[in-house]
Amino acid sequence: MRRRAVLTAAAAVLAAPLVGLTPQAATAASRPSRRIALVPLDDRPVNVYCPTMTAAVAGVDLALPPRKALGRFFQPGDGSAVARWLGSVGADEYVISVSMLAYGGLIASRTGTPTLESARANVAAIPALRAARPGAQIVVHDTIQRLALTPGNPDLEQYVAPLVEWAKLYDQVENLGQEELRPRLEAVRAAIPHAVVDDYLTARARNHEINRQMVEWVADGTISHLVLSEDDTAPVGLARAERVELEKLVDQLGVGRRVEVFPGADEVDALLVARLIAAGTAPTYRVEYAGISGEQWTADLEGIPFAENIRRHVKSVGGTVVNGRADLVLMVNTPSASESRRAADLAVFARRAAGLTAAGESVVVVDPVFVNRADHDLVAELEQRVDLTALLSYSGWNTGGNALGLALAHATARWAFLRRSTSGLGVPALTGPGRAHAEYLLYRFVKDDHWKNVTQKAAYAEARSKGWNPLNLTAEQKKTFFDGWVQDRLAPVTRQYFTDHFAGHHLLLGRRGATTRTAKLADVSDIHIELPWDRLFEVTLEPRLTLA
């Protein structure tokens, strides 16, 4: 992954027009910016590229552990190496994923292999960091384990669905008293080997102890702020029961203002980076829906109404949901009251977005209707009616909470940067952050819509036609076939999408007094595309743009 050097211009450069400034001149006239250190959830693009771009759109540098310490797919990261890095990296603020630090990443956290003792030894890096940097902002993210195992392991594949059903039934019978379900609970349990259930419960018990430790460290001041995210949850299940216990502990310790609990996981790295970037600005958000209210709709793989998930995500980024005038408008795609109204609802929604962006409003489009893909009908309406480059952000990736958090993080970081660009105290260099913003917007539309709705489906079909598992390719299948296969199909699509919806548009770089500074989007100079893991679920897509 390219590490973006984020620059701050000297006073002489600030007095000159930014458009046309050569990279060499910008570099020579700049100094390093504010730096945030991130221990990511794992090494996938959503947890490395997305937080990096969230920082880049605001002119902030993001420091990451050495790549080899983060592991890859089923190979866990090295938590002890990450702990050592955390103690040595020079940074102003810290975002720490406990799943990586304690266990070696999200997938490793779902198995019983890492011991509680080793997890505790690794997370001891957090109080050590606090002792070394008593005034630093240390924000932490831990996951409440999801109900399902990680798909892809042939030996466990047959138990994924039964184990989820058992975890839900156990909660309903043992915790919620629904005795009429006990016969089904016993039947499902009898079909799952003891070793599978034992490993599952060992991981859950260990993770819950570390979850509790993080809440206690908020109470004693070790941690500045904590997010406990429910990874792929449901209204009932063992995860629900664990969440209830953690919420009781939060209330008991009186730390509710510094802890959020909500459905999600992959978005939180970027969300907490944005929280640090926007610190002190207290952004406000008004919510508008395409269809039914988020109070009446719960997204798939979540356990609370989506409106409540919005409020919790907004709180975690340091903001507030308000009625009436707000700093940012969260435009949220929700299901329509009836299928017959769907086309009209989306057209009205897109026209509304067009009107708000034309009026200079800061518009965020959140697309959570479908798990693991954009709503193509919505995207088509936006492409037809809205200047996409005028949006503050868009996301339709994976779960509802993922889509919400990624869009919210991008928008909040960019809004905070543009707000600071008006300050008489000095304007940061605007071209690098502006280009990063356009690159990230292009990435989101191509990846969330075309990749997920078209290219990925074709890739799954191609893999299955060869007898390959699309969620667990061999290294040879990935390297010799699918890396090139995906590159050949996605690179031309990305270039064409830029030509159709970005090229020639004027990108807002910043404002200084009565002067609005813009640059024209000129071309795609490079695109890096590959499969980050040996599976077809996600893709690395990093476009590099030029400004005229």
N, C-alpha and C positions, 0 to 999 in steps of 0.2 A: 504494500500500500504506500502511496506517496504521502510523505509528511509535508504538510504545507507550512512554509515559513510565514508567520504572520507578522506584519510590519507596522511600525508606527512612524509616520512621516515627521521630519524635522520642520521647523517653522518656515524655513525658506521654501520648502516644497508646498506647504499649506497655502502659501500665497499664490501659487501657480495653478493653472487649470490641470485637472487630473487626467482628463481624456487625452491619450497620446503619450503619457508619461512612460518611458521605456522601463522594462523590468530592471535593467542595470541601474538606471537613475533612482528608481524607487528603493532598491536594495541599498545603494550607497548612502541614501539620505534617511536611513531608518535605524531603529534600534529594536531589540527584542521586546515583546509585549508581555502582558500578564500571562501567567502559566498555571494551568490546572493539571494535577496528576490524576490519572484514571486507572483504577484496577477494574477491567471490564468483566462482564458476566462470562464471556468466552471470546473466542477469536473470530466469530462470524462477522460479516459486514455490519449487521444491525448493531453490534456491540463495539465495533471499532471504527468503521467508516462513518456511521451515522453520528456518534458523539463527536468525532473529529470534525465533521462538516458542521455540526451544530456550533462548535467552538469557532470554526473558521469563518462562518457568516457574521460573526461578531468581532473578528480580529483578535481572537484569543488562541494561544498555543496550547495544545493538549499533549502531555507526556504520557507514554504508555510503557508497560514493562517490556522487557526483551521478548521478541516474538516466540522464541523457543520455550519460554516459561509458561506460555498460555495453553499449551497442548493443542490438540486438534481432533475433533469428532469424538470417537470413543477413547482416544488417548488423553488421559487427564493432564491438566496443567500441573506445574510444580508450585504448590502453595507456599512452601518454605522459601523457594527462590523469589516468588512474588513478595513475600514478607520482607526479605532482605532488600529488595529493590525499593519497597515502600519506605524503608528506613533511610535510604541513601539518596533518593531523588530530590532534587531541588525544585520546590514548587511553592506557590502562594496559597493554594487551596487543594482539597483532596476529595475525590469521589471514589468510594470503595465498594466493590461487589464482594459480599461475604461468600457467595457460592464459589467464586474463583479462589479467594484467599484461603478459605477453610478446606475446600474439597478438590479444587482444580477445575472448576467450571460447572455449568448447569447440568450437563449430562451426568457427570461424576457425582453430583449432589443427589441424584435419584437412585443411587445404589448404596448398599450397606458396606462397601469395601473400605472407604476412609473411616477411621475410628473416631470416636468422640474425643479421645485424648489428642490425636494428631490435629483435629480441627481446632481444639482449644489452643494448642501450641501455636498454630498459624495465626489465629485471630488475635493472639496476644500482641501482634504487631500494631494493633489499633491503639491500645493504651500506651504502648511504647512511643508511638508517634505523638500522642497527646502530651506525654511528658516532655518530649523533645521540642514540640511546637505548641506551647500552651495557648497561644492566641489564634491558632489556625482554624479555619472552617473545615471540619471533617464530616462530610455527609456520607451516609452509608445506606446500602441497599441489600436486603436479604430476601430470599424467596420462601414462601410457604409452599411446600412441595406439591406438585400437581398430582392429580388422581392417576394418570396413566404412566406406564413405563415408556421409555424411549423406543419408538419403532425402529426396526432395522436389524435387530438381533434375531436370526432365524430360530434360535432355541426358545425365545421368549414371545415371539410374535403371536402365537396362538393364545397367550394368556393376557394380552393387553386389554381386550374388551371385557373378559370375565373379571379381571382384577378391578377395573373401574366400577363395574356393576356391584361387586362385593363391597368396595369401599363406600359406595353410596348406601347400599342396604344396611351395612353395619351401623352407619351413622343413624339411619332411620329407625332401626330396631333398638340398638343399645343406648343411643343418646336421646332420641326423640320419642321412644316408647311405642313405635308402630309395630306391635306384636304380630299383627296379621301378616307381616312380611317375613317372619322368622323362617317358615318353611323354605321360601325362596332363597333366603340368606344361606341357610345350611346347604341347600342343593348347589348353589354357585360355589361356595367354599370347598365342597367336596371335589369339585372338578379342577381345582388349582393345587399344584404340588406344595407341600409344606415349605420346601426350600425357597420357592418364589415368594410366598407370603411372608416368611421370616425375614428375607432380605429387604422386602418392601417396608415392613414395619420397623426394622432396625434403622433404615435410612430416615424414616419419618420421625422416630423418637429422637435420634441424634440431631436432626435438623431443627426439631422443635426446641430442644435444649439451647441450641445456638441462637435461634430466634429470640428466646427469652433473655439470653445474655445480652443481646443487642439492645433490647428495651431497657434493661437495667443499666447499661452503659450510657444511654440517653439520660437517665435519671441522675447519674453521678457526674455528668458533664463530660465524659470521655468522648461521646458522639454529639455533634452539633445538631444533626437532623437525621431521621431514619425513615426509610420507606420499607414496609413489609408488603411485597407484592404476591398476590395469589396467582400462581402459574397454572393456567388452563383449569379453572375451577368450575363449580356448579353450585346450585342452591343447596344441595345436600351432599354429604360425603365427609371423609376424614379431614379434608382440608378445611371445611366449614367449622368442624368442631375445634380444630387447632386455632383457627382465626378467632373464634369466640373466646377461647382461653387467653390468647394474646391481647385482645381488646380489653378484657378484664384486667390484665396486668398493667396495661397502659393507663387505664382509669385509676387503678389502685395507686400507681406511682405518680399520678398527676402530670403526665408528660404528653397529653393529647395534642397540645399545640406544636409539638416537635416530632410527632410520629404520624404517618399516614399508612393506612392499610387499604389496598384496593386491588381489583383484578388486573393482571398484567405481568410483565417480567422484562421482556427484551427491550422495551422502550425506556426503562428507568435509568440506564446509564446516560442517555442523551438528556433525559428530563432533569436529572440532578446537575448535569453540566450547565444546562440553561438556568437552573435555579441560582447557581453561583454567579453566572454572567449577569443576571437581572437583579441581583441583590440590591436592595435599597430603592428600587423603582416601584414596587407594589402595583403591578399591572392589573387592570380590571378587564373582564371578559363578558360580553353579552352573547347569549346562545340563541341561535335560530335553527329550526329543524326543517328538513325537506318534507317529512311525512308526519307521523304521530310524534307526540312529545316523548322525550327521553325518560320522563317520569313513568310512562306507560310501557316501556320497552326494555327488556334485558337482552343484551347481546349473547350470542352463543359462547359457551365456555366461560361464562361469567355468572355471578350469583347475586348481583344487586342491580337496580334500575340504572340505565345508562346515564341519566341525569345526575345521579349520585356519584357515579364513577367520574363524570366530568368535574364535579365539585371537588372530589378528592385529588384528582390529577392537577387541577388548577391550584389547589392549596399547596401541593408538593412543589410546584414551580415558583411559589411565592406570591401567587395572585389571588383574586377574588372574583367570583361570578356575581354579576350585578344585573339589574333590569335597567333599561334606558341606555343613555350614552356610556360608552366604554372605550378603553384604549384599543382593544382588539375585538373583532366579531368572530365567534366560533360558529361556522356554518356546518351543521352536522347532518349527514345523510342518514335518515331513519326510514324504516318501512312505511309504506303508505297504508291508509286505513283500508283500502281495497285495491286489488290489482288493476281495476278499471281506471283508477285515479293516478296510477304510477307515472305514466308519461307526462301528464299535465303537471304533477307535483315536481318532477325533475326539471321541466322547462321553466316553471316559476322560480325554482331554487336557483337555477343557472342565471336567469335574468336578474334576480336579486343580487347575486354575487357580482355580476357585471356592473350593475348600478352602483354598488358600494365601492368597488375598486375604482370605477371612473370618478367617484366623488372623493377619492383619496383615503378611504377607510382602510384600516389594516385587517385584511380578511384571511381567515384560516379555514380551509376546507378539510373536514374530517369525514372519512368514508368507511364506516364500520359495519355496513350491512352484511357483507359476506365474509366468512372466515377465509383468510389466506389469499384474498384477491380483491382488486378494486371492483366497484360496480361499473361495468363498462358503459352502461346506458348513461350514467351520471357523467363519466369522463367525456363521452361523446358530446353531451350537452355543453359541458364546460368548454371543450375545444371549439365549439361552434359559436359560443356567445361571449366568452371571457378572454381577456388578454391574460394568458396563464402566467406571464412574467410579472404581472402586477399583483399576483397573490403573494401573501406572506409565507404560506406553506400549503402543502397538500400531503395526505397520506391515506392509503387504503390497505396497508400491509398487515396481514395475519389477523390476530384477534382484535376485537373492538378496542380494548385497552391499549394494545400495541399501536394501532392506527391513531388513536387519540393522543397518546403520549409523544409519538414521533412528530406529529404535526404541531403539537403544542410546544415542544422543545425548540424546533426549528423557528417557529414564528416568534416565540418569546425572546430567544437570543437575538434574532434579527431586529425585532422591534426595539429592544434595549440598545442595540448598536446605533440604529437610526436616531433614536432619541438623544443619545450622547453626541451624535454628530452635529447637533445644533448648539452645543455648549461653547461658550466663549473661552473655556479653559484650554482649548486645543482640540483639533479634529484629527482622529486617527486616519491613517491612509485608507482610502475608500475603495480602491480598485480591487485589491485582493479579496476582501470580504464580499464585495458585490459580485465578483466572478464566482466565488464559492457558492453564493446564494443561488445563482442561476444554474450552476452545475448540479446542485442538490435538488432543485426543482425538477430539472430534466431527468435526473436519476429516478426520482419518485414516480413521475408519470410513466416512464418507460418500464420500470421494474414492476410497479404495483398493478399496472393495467396490461401492457402487452406481454411482459414476461410471464405473469401469472395466468393470464387468460388465454394466451396463444402459444408462446414458445415453450413454456414449461409443460403444457398439456401434450404438445407434440413430442417433447423429449421423453415424457413418461411412456407414451405409446411406442416410441422407438426402442426404449430400453426393454419394455415387455415383449416386443416382437422378437428380440434377440435372446429372450429368456433371462434377462438381467433384472436385478432388484433396483428400482429407481431410488430407493431410500438407503441402499447399502451397496454401492458399486465397488468393484475392486479398483485399486489404484491404477491398474493398467487400463481398465475400461474408461475411467475418468480421463487419464492423461492422453491416451492414444486415440480416443474416439470423441468423448463428449466435450472436452474443453474446446476443441476445434469446431465441433458441430454447433455448439452454442455461440461461439464467436462469429461463425459465418452467418448466422441468422440474426443475432441481436445487434451487431455493430451497424449493419445497414439500416435497421429499424431506428436505432438511436439517432443516426445522422439525418434520416428523413424526418423524424419527429422534430429535431431541432430546426430543420429547414421550414417545416410547415407551421410551427408554433412559437419559435424563439427568434429565428434569424431576422435581423433588421429592427427588432423591438428595442426601445430605449429602456434601459435598466436604471432604476433609482439607486444611486450610490450613497447619497446623503444630502443633508441640508446645512447651510451656514447662513444664518440671518435670512435675507430675502432670496438668497441664491440656492437653487436646486441643482445638484450635480448629477448628471446621468452619463451613461455610456451606451453605445449601440452594440448589441450582440452580433458578432461577426461570423464566427465559424466554430466548428468542432476540430480542434487540433490533434486530439488523441483520445482513444477509448481503451481502457484496460478492462478486459472481460475474462473471467474464468469461473470454475466451480470452486468455492472455498473449501468444501468438504467433499468426500466421496459419495455424494448423493445429489439429486436433482431438485431438492426443496428450495434452495436459495442460490443466488448468483452474485458474484462480484461484478459490479458495473460502475466504472469510474470514468465519466466523461471529463475531458479538459477543454474548456472553451476559450476563445479569444474575444477581446473587446476592441471595437474600433474607436 
